[in-house]
Amino acid sequence: MDSSENGNSMRVPKNRGLGVGLHPITPFMVGIAGGTGSGKTTCARRLAKMLASTNTVTLLDMDSYYNDMTFIPSHERDQVNYDHPDAVDFVRLHEDLLQLRQWRTIVKPVFDPVTHARHAGGSVLMAAQVVITEGSMLFVDEALRNLFQVKIFVDTPADVRLRRRLERDVRERGRALTSAIDHYMASVLPMHDQYIEPGKKDAGFVIPGWEDTERFLEQVVSTIRNSLRLDGDHYTPTLDADRAMDPQTYSGYDGAKNQENTIV
């Protein structure tokens, strides 16, 4: 396949070595879903770090893809049901994942959950051998769901999810405890039962989110690496998993850290 680097086209033999600008394989797409507070983000970051010793990995979150609500008066935005699939910009998320599959850099949107506004610009994310996307409603949209070669559902008891969600709403979003409980019972829990829980049947891996997930993720890592070996017979040099890696992107390309996760 052809790869462009600084305007020059380079012919890359199929299934040959991978380096900067050399893309012998299609990025491997992993989707992680589960209820709010289930531990999806922790699971995604842990999986990324486990893979980063041998592969380049980019981590994407669905929370950045909520629809911009600035067209609604600010005092009415809290009335929108953000736990319903209609609140998510699945079209933009789908397009960005397709771009990453084609080894193209994307600009991930920035969404403020307090003001419910999407800000101008965004975070620059590089394509990688493995693209991990996490989000509660990730398996709701069929076209999006079908992009993932491995689908993981983080299954966590309702009482644990409730405690974690309340802690986040009170600490990070400034909600009163009683308000957070009312919102959970009226909106979060019914939407979970209707839209999120059914996604478990689509997952190839169901992982308990209240335990140490690493031992459960070992099988996922093995599956991904075996699939990559079938598509290409060389990897990038071993990466230092503890080297200057932020929670969002684990990319091993030299110089990529100068571009990713910067506001443009």
C-alpha beads as a LAMMPS data file, in Angstrom:
LAMMPS data file: protein, C-alpha beads

264 atoms
263 bonds

1 atom types
1 bond types

-500.0 500.0 xlo xhi
-500.0 500.0 ylo yhi
-500.0 500.0 zlo zhi

Masses

1 110.0

Atoms # bond

1 1 1 0.000 0.000 0.000
2 1 1 1.056 3.611 -0.460
3 1 1 1.943 5.947 2.353
4 1 1 2.591 9.666 1.984
5 1 1 5.294 11.297 4.055
6 1 1 6.096 15.005 3.540
7 1 1 4.436 14.917 0.143
8 1 1 6.450 11.951 -1.125
9 1 1 4.782 8.655 -1.959
10 1 1 6.469 5.482 -0.745
11 1 1 5.607 1.984 -1.910
12 1 1 5.345 -0.421 1.030
13 1 1 5.332 -4.163 0.341
14 1 1 2.302 -5.917 1.776
15 1 1 2.842 -7.334 5.266
16 1 1 6.286 -5.830 5.668
17 1 1 8.000 -3.915 8.477
18 1 1 6.316 -1.060 10.315
19 1 1 8.041 2.240 10.901
20 1 1 7.160 5.920 10.849
21 1 1 5.012 6.417 7.766
22 1 1 4.963 2.667 6.987
23 1 1 1.555 1.073 7.501
24 1 1 1.455 -2.595 6.463
25 1 1 -1.642 -3.420 8.507
26 1 1 -5.036 -1.893 9.099
27 1 1 -5.272 -0.592 12.674
28 1 1 -6.913 -3.090 14.991
29 1 1 -10.123 -1.636 16.463
30 1 1 -11.166 -2.410 20.036
31 1 1 -14.432 -1.220 21.602
32 1 1 -15.084 -1.157 25.351
33 1 1 -18.620 -0.557 26.642
34 1 1 -20.416 -0.841 29.968
35 1 1 -22.536 1.179 32.333
36 1 1 -21.554 4.496 33.831
37 1 1 -19.122 3.882 36.664
38 1 1 -18.415 0.336 35.501
39 1 1 -14.680 0.925 35.086
40 1 1 -14.481 1.281 31.288
41 1 1 -11.876 4.041 31.327
42 1 1 -9.651 2.183 33.784
43 1 1 -9.989 -0.969 31.691
44 1 1 -9.135 0.905 28.473
45 1 1 -6.060 2.555 29.956
46 1 1 -4.840 -0.698 31.437
47 1 1 -5.299 -2.526 28.148
48 1 1 -3.462 0.267 26.323
49 1 1 -0.533 0.063 28.716
50 1 1 -0.357 -3.717 28.439
51 1 1 -0.217 -3.474 24.648
52 1 1 2.172 -0.528 24.543
53 1 1 5.244 -2.671 25.183
54 1 1 5.008 -4.073 21.658
55 1 1 2.503 -1.950 19.746
56 1 1 1.479 1.644 19.155
57 1 1 -1.903 2.348 20.723
58 1 1 -4.334 5.260 20.566
59 1 1 -7.124 5.650 23.100
60 1 1 -10.383 7.417 22.227
61 1 1 -13.313 8.219 24.533
62 1 1 -16.973 8.505 23.511
63 1 1 -17.559 11.184 26.165
64 1 1 -15.852 13.696 23.870
65 1 1 -18.510 13.118 21.224
66 1 1 -21.643 14.377 22.923
67 1 1 -23.646 16.769 20.783
68 1 1 -23.047 20.465 21.263
69 1 1 -26.016 21.943 23.150
70 1 1 -25.160 25.639 22.850
71 1 1 -28.222 26.153 20.658
72 1 1 -30.310 25.532 23.775
73 1 1 -30.546 28.211 26.503
74 1 1 -28.131 27.338 29.296
75 1 1 -30.875 26.970 31.906
76 1 1 -32.567 24.299 29.757
77 1 1 -29.512 22.174 28.994
78 1 1 -29.708 20.260 32.266
79 1 1 -33.115 18.967 31.170
80 1 1 -31.620 17.097 28.205
81 1 1 -31.279 13.343 28.700
82 1 1 -27.559 12.801 28.157
83 1 1 -27.946 9.112 28.972
84 1 1 -29.977 8.591 25.783
85 1 1 -28.220 7.694 22.502
86 1 1 -29.667 10.821 20.849
87 1 1 -27.228 12.878 22.936
88 1 1 -24.200 11.326 21.198
89 1 1 -22.728 12.420 17.865
90 1 1 -22.311 8.909 16.492
91 1 1 -21.767 10.239 12.972
92 1 1 -18.659 12.239 13.962
93 1 1 -17.314 9.369 16.079
94 1 1 -17.828 6.907 13.238
95 1 1 -16.085 9.235 10.770
96 1 1 -13.117 9.743 13.096
97 1 1 -12.690 6.011 13.605
98 1 1 -12.744 5.469 9.856
99 1 1 -10.027 8.104 9.509
100 1 1 -7.889 6.348 12.124
101 1 1 -8.368 3.053 10.273
102 1 1 -6.834 4.736 7.239
103 1 1 -3.818 5.903 9.259
104 1 1 -4.964 9.509 9.282
105 1 1 -4.624 11.909 12.192
106 1 1 -7.873 13.228 13.686
107 1 1 -8.871 16.171 15.835
108 1 1 -10.941 14.826 18.705
109 1 1 -13.650 17.258 19.859
110 1 1 -13.629 18.785 23.330
111 1 1 -16.934 18.565 25.201
112 1 1 -17.570 20.288 28.529
113 1 1 -19.995 18.154 30.606
114 1 1 -20.737 21.075 32.923
115 1 1 -21.839 23.573 30.261
116 1 1 -22.800 20.850 27.736
117 1 1 -20.860 22.757 25.077
118 1 1 -18.395 21.591 22.455
119 1 1 -15.416 23.921 22.330
120 1 1 -13.571 25.019 19.212
121 1 1 -10.506 23.005 18.253
122 1 1 -9.697 19.740 19.927
123 1 1 -7.046 17.160 20.720
124 1 1 -4.872 15.853 17.912
125 1 1 -4.720 12.048 17.941
126 1 1 -2.366 9.954 15.843
127 1 1 -3.371 6.696 14.211
128 1 1 -1.781 3.571 15.679
129 1 1 -1.613 -0.194 15.301
130 1 1 -4.345 -0.552 17.915
131 1 1 -7.192 1.929 18.426
132 1 1 -9.125 1.503 21.686
133 1 1 -12.454 3.313 22.031
134 1 1 -14.441 3.334 25.250
135 1 1 -17.938 4.596 25.985
136 1 1 -21.135 3.510 27.694
137 1 1 -23.287 3.529 24.527
138 1 1 -20.577 2.339 22.152
139 1 1 -22.493 -0.775 21.063
140 1 1 -25.854 0.947 20.549
141 1 1 -25.119 2.148 17.017
142 1 1 -24.826 -0.814 14.630
143 1 1 -22.504 0.853 12.111
144 1 1 -20.173 1.905 14.917
145 1 1 -20.361 -1.465 16.629
146 1 1 -19.380 -3.268 13.444
147 1 1 -16.086 -1.356 13.246
148 1 1 -14.676 -3.160 16.280
149 1 1 -12.820 -6.423 15.793
150 1 1 -12.802 -7.009 19.539
151 1 1 -15.715 -5.901 21.718
152 1 1 -15.402 -5.827 25.514
153 1 1 -18.225 -5.270 27.984
154 1 1 -17.245 -4.226 31.504
155 1 1 -19.862 -5.814 33.751
156 1 1 -20.159 -4.234 37.189
157 1 1 -22.918 -4.605 39.843
158 1 1 -25.460 -1.771 39.974
159 1 1 -24.573 -0.761 43.537
160 1 1 -20.916 -0.294 42.609
161 1 1 -21.839 1.712 39.517
162 1 1 -24.196 3.887 41.568
163 1 1 -21.548 4.691 44.168
164 1 1 -18.959 5.591 41.541
165 1 1 -21.415 7.724 39.541
166 1 1 -22.539 9.646 42.635
167 1 1 -18.943 10.314 43.649
168 1 1 -18.172 11.677 40.184
169 1 1 -21.313 13.829 39.918
170 1 1 -20.787 15.398 43.322
171 1 1 -17.012 15.840 43.071
172 1 1 -16.527 16.733 39.398
173 1 1 -19.844 18.227 38.337
174 1 1 -20.906 19.991 41.493
175 1 1 -24.259 18.257 41.930
176 1 1 -25.921 17.963 45.293
177 1 1 -26.075 14.369 46.488
178 1 1 -29.882 14.241 46.514
179 1 1 -29.998 15.693 43.001
180 1 1 -27.439 13.159 41.775
181 1 1 -29.438 10.257 43.270
182 1 1 -32.695 11.507 41.740
183 1 1 -31.018 11.860 38.343
184 1 1 -29.538 8.375 38.544
185 1 1 -32.859 6.729 39.376
186 1 1 -34.907 8.733 36.867
187 1 1 -32.532 8.690 33.911
188 1 1 -29.246 6.814 34.238
189 1 1 -30.607 3.467 35.442
190 1 1 -33.540 3.207 32.988
191 1 1 -31.282 4.141 30.055
192 1 1 -28.736 1.572 31.184
193 1 1 -31.337 -1.184 31.203
194 1 1 -32.752 -0.144 27.821
195 1 1 -29.634 0.687 25.809
196 1 1 -26.402 -0.336 27.520
197 1 1 -27.030 -3.704 29.155
198 1 1 -28.225 -5.310 25.865
199 1 1 -24.762 -4.567 24.438
200 1 1 -23.354 -7.340 26.601
201 1 1 -24.625 -9.927 24.121
202 1 1 -22.515 -8.335 21.362
203 1 1 -19.279 -8.511 23.342
204 1 1 -16.693 -11.183 22.756
205 1 1 -15.263 -10.541 26.213
206 1 1 -17.224 -9.755 29.394
207 1 1 -14.939 -8.490 32.145
208 1 1 -15.881 -7.826 35.799
209 1 1 -15.247 -4.167 36.555
210 1 1 -14.973 -4.470 40.313
211 1 1 -11.906 -6.738 40.305
212 1 1 -8.348 -6.373 39.071
213 1 1 -9.022 -6.403 35.338
214 1 1 -5.455 -7.087 34.249
215 1 1 -5.685 -10.864 34.530
216 1 1 -8.894 -10.835 32.478
217 1 1 -7.321 -8.562 29.867
218 1 1 -4.406 -10.920 29.251
219 1 1 -6.600 -13.023 26.956
220 1 1 -7.660 -9.877 25.091
221 1 1 -4.030 -8.850 24.623
222 1 1 -3.194 -12.320 23.301
223 1 1 -6.104 -12.171 20.833
224 1 1 -5.041 -8.764 19.525
225 1 1 -1.381 -9.648 19.149
226 1 1 -2.186 -12.915 17.390
227 1 1 -4.432 -11.049 14.951
228 1 1 -1.732 -8.490 14.254
229 1 1 0.798 -11.243 13.581
230 1 1 -1.489 -12.634 10.891
231 1 1 -1.567 -9.227 9.160
232 1 1 2.081 -8.221 9.403
233 1 1 5.321 -10.024 10.183
234 1 1 7.150 -7.160 11.928
235 1 1 6.441 -4.853 14.830
236 1 1 7.787 -1.498 15.880
237 1 1 10.708 -1.525 18.346
238 1 1 9.721 -2.274 21.932
239 1 1 8.240 0.742 23.676
240 1 1 8.724 1.820 27.255
241 1 1 5.217 1.642 28.689
242 1 1 6.083 4.083 31.470
243 1 1 7.604 6.719 29.193
244 1 1 5.777 10.063 29.199
245 1 1 2.437 8.517 28.346
246 1 1 -0.662 10.517 29.108
247 1 1 -4.018 8.839 29.868
248 1 1 -5.371 9.463 26.361
249 1 1 -2.812 8.382 23.790
250 1 1 -0.178 5.659 23.826
251 1 1 1.635 6.245 20.530
252 1 1 5.102 4.878 19.860
253 1 1 5.984 6.906 16.783
254 1 1 9.025 9.115 17.188
255 1 1 7.972 12.727 17.329
256 1 1 4.286 11.929 17.689
257 1 1 4.200 13.259 21.241
258 1 1 4.817 16.715 19.819
259 1 1 1.454 16.557 18.031
260 1 1 -1.021 14.481 19.974
261 1 1 -3.364 15.882 22.580
262 1 1 -2.614 19.492 21.724
263 1 1 -5.262 22.133 21.198
264 1 1 -5.532 23.392 17.646

Bonds

1 1 1 2
2 1 2 3
3 1 3 4
4 1 4 5
5 1 5 6
6 1 6 7
7 1 7 8
8 1 8 9
9 1 9 10
10 1 10 11
11 1 11 12
12 1 12 13
13 1 13 14
14 1 14 15
15 1 15 16
16 1 16 17
17 1 17 18
18 1 18 19
19 1 19 20
20 1 20 21
21 1 21 22
22 1 22 23
23 1 23 24
24 1 24 25
25 1 25 26
26 1 26 27
27 1 27 28
28 1 28 29
29 1 29 30
30 1 30 31
31 1 31 32
32 1 32 33
33 1 33 34
34 1 34 35
35 1 35 36
36 1 36 37
37 1 37 38
38 1 38 39
39 1 39 40
40 1 40 41
41 1 41 42
42 1 42 43
43 1 43 44
44 1 44 45
45 1 45 46
46 1 46 47
47 1 47 48
48 1 48 49
49 1 49 50
50 1 50 51
51 1 51 52
52 1 52 53
53 1 53 54
54 1 54 55
55 1 55 56
56 1 56 57
57 1 57 58
58 1 58 59
59 1 59 60
60 1 60 61
61 1 61 62
62 1 62 63
63 1 63 64
64 1 64 65
65 1 65 66
66 1 66 67
67 1 67 68
68 1 68 69
69 1 69 70
70 1 70 71
71 1 71 72
72 1 72 73
73 1 73 74
74 1 74 75
75 1 75 76
76 1 76 77
77 1 77 78
78 1 78 79
79 1 79 80
80 1 80 81
81 1 81 82
82 1 82 83
83 1 83 84
84 1 84 85
85 1 85 86
86 1 86 87
87 1 87 88
88 1 88 89
89 1 89 90
90 1 90 91
91 1 91 92
92 1 92 93
93 1 93 94
94 1 94 95
95 1 95 96
96 1 96 97
97 1 97 98
98 1 98 99
99 1 99 100
100 1 100 101
101 1 101 102
102 1 102 103
103 1 103 104
104 1 104 105
105 1 105 106
106 1 106 107
107 1 107 108
108 1 108 109
109 1 109 110
110 1 110 111
111 1 111 112
112 1 112 113
113 1 113 114
114 1 114 115
115 1 115 116
116 1 116 117
117 1 117 118
118 1 118 119
119 1 119 120
120 1 120 121
121 1 121 122
122 1 122 123
123 1 123 124
124 1 124 125
125 1 125 126
126 1 126 127
127 1 127 128
128 1 128 129
129 1 129 130
130 1 130 131
131 1 131 132
132 1 132 133
133 1 133 134
134 1 134 135
135 1 135 136
136 1 136 137
137 1 137 138
138 1 138 139
139 1 139 140
140 1 140 141
141 1 141 142
142 1 142 143
143 1 143 144
144 1 144 145
145 1 145 146
146 1 146 147
147 1 147 148
148 1 148 149
149 1 149 150
150 1 150 151
151 1 151 152
152 1 152 153
153 1 153 154
154 1 154 155
155 1 155 156
156 1 156 157
157 1 157 158
158 1 158 159
159 1 159 160
160 1 160 161
161 1 161 162
162 1 162 163
163 1 163 164
164 1 164 165
165 1 165 166
166 1 166 167
167 1 167 168
168 1 168 169
169 1 169 170
170 1 170 171
171 1 171 172
172 1 172 173
173 1 173 174
174 1 174 175
175 1 175 176
176 1 176 177
177 1 177 178
178 1 178 179
179 1 179 180
180 1 180 181
181 1 181 182
182 1 182 183
183 1 183 184
184 1 184 185
185 1 185 186
186 1 186 187
187 1 187 188
188 1 188 189
189 1 189 190
190 1 190 191
191 1 191 192
192 1 192 193
193 1 193 194
194 1 194 195
195 1 195 196
196 1 196 197
197 1 197 198
198 1 198 199
199 1 199 200
200 1 200 201
201 1 201 202
202 1 202 203
203 1 203 204
204 1 204 205
205 1 205 206
206 1 206 207
207 1 207 208
208 1 208 209
209 1 209 210
210 1 210 211
211 1 211 212
212 1 212 213
213 1 213 214
214 1 214 215
215 1 215 216
216 1 216 217
217 1 217 218
218 1 218 219
219 1 219 220
220 1 220 221
221 1 221 222
222 1 222 223
223 1 223 224
224 1 224 225
225 1 225 226
226 1 226 227
227 1 227 228
228 1 228 229
229 1 229 230
230 1 230 231
231 1 231 232
232 1 232 233
233 1 233 234
234 1 234 235
235 1 235 236
236 1 236 237
237 1 237 238
238 1 238 239
239 1 239 240
240 1 240 241
241 1 241 242
242 1 242 243
243 1 243 244
244 1 244 245
245 1 245 246
246 1 246 247
247 1 247 248
248 1 248 249
249 1 249 250
250 1 250 251
251 1 251 252
252 1 252 253
253 1 253 254
254 1 254 255
255 1 255 256
256 1 256 257
257 1 257 258
258 1 258 259
259 1 259 260
260 1 260 261
261 1 261 262
262 1 262 263
263 1 263 264
